[in-house]
Amino acid sequence: MLNIESMPLSELRSLRAGIEQELRRRGSATQRLVRKLEKLATSQGLSLKELVSTVGGSEGATTVSPAGTPIKYRNPANPAQGWTGHGRNPKWVTDHLANGGTLDTLAVQ
């Protein structure tokens, strides 16, 4: 860890300039990524907000997966998490089954 208390003022100013430059660079990279994601979402008929809420928020809980396959199972602890029944079991399904639960209890009605 840097001991800035013992650094000469000229080194501190140089360090600050380098930090500010790195912060600007990282901020620019983040903004470029956001623009790419917005463009990709729009090309699929979604807004970036809709895409993000579908992935992470309970407001985005849908009955269809992003690939268009109907969701057959839903996580009771987090309704935003659904599973089509295809592919690997999500962790929440594996945990549910390991605790003695059945897929029938997770089935979407």
Beta strands, then each sheet from edge to edge (+ up, - down):
strand 1: 73-74
strand 2: 82-83
sheet 1: 1+ 2-
end
